[in-house]
Amino acid sequence: MDYIDFLTRILVALLLSFIVGLERQWRRRAIGLRTNVLVCLGAFLFVSMPVMLNQMDDMKVAAQVVSGIGFLGAGVILKDGVNIRGLNTAATLWCNAAIGVLCAYGLLLEATTGTILILGANIVLRYIIKKLIVIHENKSTKRYLLTIVLSQNKEVLLRTMLIQLIGETNIKINSLETNEKQNNKVEVIADISSEDKAKDDIEHIISRFTMEPGVFYIGYKKQKDLDEDED
């Protein structure tokens, strides 16, 4: 491999890694443009050295790049409660190193194809996954309106208590609004979502509020029941 060939390959690696890194930077991920470009160029340089020297152990260097990037990607994987964050970013970084390796071997068309597929996985598949999540939530998640009528001087305390109790469960608050009523009373309406198994949590919240002074009424209805009432 002469210098012109080397220059062509490394510039292609730079361009392809820039495209992949730009998508990561646009989405404000932990590893963005610079890191993706540096990883790709580093993989290219390591593998291109034995290629230029016509050494037979060039595949061994590529294998070391694969394991080395695995350790680097592990640094961006974080555990956030029950959720794992950074897996997709680490996988993208790993794929970006593969682009550098392909370019080092002169497989520029294959590297370009891989870049297109990586972008497709990060953009198109992300859109499909979001749609599937929405469909799943529509089937498995129920929405309720939780209504509490309470004394006006207890509003701040009891609203805070409501948010804390809901935060201890798997219930999600979609909206929370307050309406003034007569006789110094306030009506708090919480639009909440939960799965069927979380219905016990709603009952627990209701039983907890019935023991609080200043609460005149508390109850809930499913959104489906509300729609039927409107019909």
C-alpha positions as CSV (number, residue, x, y, z in Angstrom):
1,M,0.0,0.0,0.0
2,D,1.6,3.3,-1.1
3,Y,1.0,6.7,0.4
4,I,-1.8,7.7,-2.0
5,D,-3.6,4.5,-1.3
6,F,-3.1,5.1,2.5
7,L,-4.3,8.7,2.2
8,T,-7.4,7.7,0.3
9,R,-8.4,5.0,2.8
10,I,-7.9,7.1,5.9
11,L,-9.9,10.0,4.4
12,V,-12.7,7.6,3.6
13,A,-12.5,6.3,7.2
14,L,-12.6,9.9,8.5
15,L,-15.7,10.7,6.4
16,L,-17.6,7.6,7.3
17,S,-16.8,7.9,11.0
18,F,-17.8,11.6,10.9
19,I,-21.2,10.6,9.5
20,V,-21.8,8.1,12.3
21,G,-20.5,10.4,15.0
22,L,-22.6,13.3,13.7
23,E,-25.8,11.2,14.3
24,R,-24.6,10.5,17.9
25,Q,-23.7,14.1,18.5
26,W,-27.1,15.3,17.1
27,R,-28.8,13.1,19.7
28,R,-26.5,14.3,22.5
29,R,-25.2,10.9,23.4
30,A,-22.4,10.3,25.9
31,I,-20.0,9.5,23.1
32,G,-20.3,12.0,20.2
33,L,-18.5,13.1,17.1
34,R,-14.9,13.4,18.2
35,T,-14.7,10.1,20.1
36,N,-16.3,8.2,17.2
37,V,-13.9,9.7,14.7
38,L,-10.9,9.0,16.9
39,V,-11.9,5.4,17.5
40,C,-12.3,4.8,13.8
41,L,-9.0,6.4,12.9
42,G,-7.2,4.6,15.7
43,A,-8.5,1.2,14.5
44,F,-7.5,2.2,11.0
45,L,-4.0,3.1,12.0
46,F,-3.4,0.0,14.1
47,V,-4.6,-2.4,11.3
48,S,-3.0,-0.4,8.5
49,M,0.5,-0.8,10.0
50,P,0.9,-4.5,9.4
51,V,-0.9,-4.2,6.0
52,M,1.7,-1.6,4.8
53,L,4.5,-3.8,6.1
54,N,3.0,-6.9,4.4
55,Q,3.1,-8.9,7.7
56,M,1.1,-12.1,8.0
57,D,-0.2,-11.3,11.5
58,D,-2.4,-8.3,10.4
59,M,-5.5,-10.2,11.4
60,K,-4.2,-10.6,14.9
61,V,-4.0,-6.8,15.2
62,A,-7.6,-6.5,14.0
63,A,-8.7,-9.1,16.6
64,Q,-7.0,-7.0,19.3
65,V,-8.9,-3.9,18.1
66,V,-12.2,-5.7,18.6
67,S,-11.4,-6.6,22.2
68,G,-9.9,-3.2,22.9
69,I,-12.9,-1.3,21.8
70,G,-15.1,-3.6,23.9
71,F,-13.3,-2.4,27.0
72,L,-13.7,1.2,25.9
73,G,-17.4,0.8,25.2
74,A,-18.0,-0.8,28.6
75,G,-17.1,2.6,30.1
76,V,-20.2,4.3,28.7
77,I,-22.6,1.6,29.9
78,L,-24.3,2.8,33.0
79,K,-26.9,1.2,35.3
80,D,-29.7,3.7,36.2
81,G,-32.0,1.9,38.6
82,V,-33.5,-1.0,36.8
83,N,-32.5,0.5,33.4
84,I,-29.3,0.1,31.5
85,R,-28.1,3.1,29.6
86,G,-25.4,3.5,27.0
87,L,-25.6,0.0,25.3
88,N,-26.5,1.5,21.9
89,T,-23.8,4.1,22.1
90,A,-21.2,1.4,23.0
91,A,-22.4,-0.8,20.2
92,T,-22.2,2.1,17.7
93,L,-18.6,2.8,18.9
94,W,-17.8,-0.9,18.3
95,C,-19.2,-0.8,14.8
96,N,-17.3,2.4,14.1
97,A,-14.1,0.6,14.9
98,A,-15.1,-2.0,12.3
99,I,-15.4,0.7,9.7
100,G,-11.8,1.7,10.4
101,V,-10.7,-1.9,10.1
102,L,-12.5,-2.3,6.7
103,C,-11.0,0.9,5.4
104,A,-7.5,-0.2,6.5
105,Y,-7.9,-3.4,4.4
106,G,-9.1,-1.3,1.4
107,L,-12.7,-2.5,1.6
108,L,-14.0,1.0,1.1
109,L,-17.3,-0.1,-0.6
110,E,-18.0,-2.6,2.2
111,A,-17.2,0.1,4.8
112,T,-19.6,2.5,3.1
113,T,-22.3,-0.1,3.1
114,G,-21.7,-0.8,6.8
115,T,-22.0,2.9,7.6
116,I,-25.3,3.1,5.8
117,L,-26.6,0.1,7.8
118,I,-25.3,1.5,11.1
119,L,-27.2,4.8,10.4
120,G,-30.3,2.8,9.5
121,A,-30.1,0.9,12.8
122,N,-29.8,4.1,14.8
123,I,-32.4,6.2,12.9
124,V,-34.9,3.9,11.2
125,L,-35.0,1.2,13.8
126,R,-35.3,3.8,16.6
127,Y,-38.4,5.1,14.9
128,I,-39.9,1.6,14.6
129,I,-39.1,0.7,18.2
130,K,-40.9,3.9,19.4
131,K,-44.0,2.9,17.4
132,L,-43.9,-0.6,18.8
133,I,-43.6,0.8,22.3
134,V,-46.7,3.1,21.7
135,I,-48.7,0.1,20.4
136,H,-47.7,-2.0,23.4
137,E,-48.5,0.7,25.9
138,N,-51.9,1.3,24.3
139,K,-52.7,-2.4,24.8
140,S,-51.3,-3.0,28.2
141,T,-51.6,0.4,29.9
142,K,-54.8,1.8,31.4
143,R,-55.5,5.5,32.1
144,Y,-57.4,6.7,35.1
145,L,-58.6,10.1,36.5
146,L,-57.9,10.3,40.2
147,T,-60.1,13.1,41.8
148,I,-59.5,14.5,45.2
149,V,-61.6,17.2,46.9
150,L,-59.8,18.8,49.8
151,S,-59.6,21.8,52.0
152,Q,-57.9,24.8,50.4
153,N,-55.4,25.3,53.2
154,K,-54.3,21.7,52.8
155,E,-53.7,21.9,49.1
156,V,-49.9,22.3,49.0
157,L,-49.3,19.6,51.6
158,L,-51.7,17.0,50.1
159,R,-50.5,17.7,46.5
160,T,-46.9,17.0,47.6
161,M,-48.0,13.9,49.4
162,L,-49.9,12.7,46.3
163,I,-46.8,13.1,44.1
164,Q,-44.6,11.3,46.7
165,L,-47.0,8.4,47.0
166,I,-47.3,8.0,43.2
167,G,-43.5,8.3,42.9
168,E,-43.2,5.1,45.1
169,T,-45.2,3.1,42.6
170,N,-45.1,2.3,38.8
171,I,-47.9,4.8,38.2
172,K,-47.1,7.6,35.7
173,I,-48.6,11.1,36.1
174,N,-49.7,12.5,32.7
175,S,-51.1,15.7,34.1
176,L,-52.2,17.3,37.4
177,E,-54.6,20.2,37.6
178,T,-56.5,22.1,40.3
179,N,-60.0,23.6,40.3
180,E,-61.4,25.9,42.9
181,K,-64.7,25.0,44.4
182,Q,-67.1,26.6,46.8
183,N,-66.7,26.7,50.6
184,N,-62.9,26.9,50.5
185,K,-62.5,23.6,48.8
186,V,-60.2,22.6,46.0
187,E,-60.5,19.8,43.5
188,V,-57.3,18.1,42.4
189,I,-57.5,15.9,39.2
190,A,-54.6,13.6,38.4
191,D,-54.5,12.0,34.9
192,I,-52.5,8.8,35.6
193,S,-51.5,5.7,33.7
194,S,-50.7,2.2,35.0
195,E,-50.9,-1.4,34.1
196,D,-53.6,-3.6,35.4
197,K,-51.3,-5.1,38.1
198,A,-50.8,-1.5,39.5
199,K,-54.4,-1.1,40.4
200,D,-53.6,-2.1,43.9
201,D,-51.3,0.9,44.1
202,I,-54.2,3.2,43.3
203,E,-56.3,1.6,46.0
204,H,-53.4,2.1,48.4
205,I,-53.2,5.8,47.6
206,I,-57.0,6.2,48.1
207,S,-56.9,4.4,51.4
208,R,-54.0,6.6,52.5
209,F,-55.8,9.8,51.7
210,T,-59.1,8.9,53.3
211,M,-57.2,9.0,56.7
212,E,-55.9,12.5,56.1
213,P,-57.7,15.5,57.6
214,G,-59.0,18.0,55.1
215,V,-59.9,15.4,52.5
216,F,-63.6,15.4,51.6
217,Y,-63.7,13.0,48.7
218,I,-61.3,10.8,46.7
219,G,-62.1,8.5,43.9
220,Y,-61.0,7.4,40.4
221,K,-62.5,6.3,37.1
222,K,-61.0,4.5,34.1
223,Q,-60.7,6.6,30.9
224,K,-62.9,4.0,29.1
225,D,-65.6,4.6,31.7
226,L,-65.4,8.3,31.2
227,D,-65.7,7.9,27.4
228,E,-68.8,5.8,27.9
229,D,-70.3,8.5,30.2
230,E,-69.7,11.1,27.5
231,D,-71.4,9.0,24.9
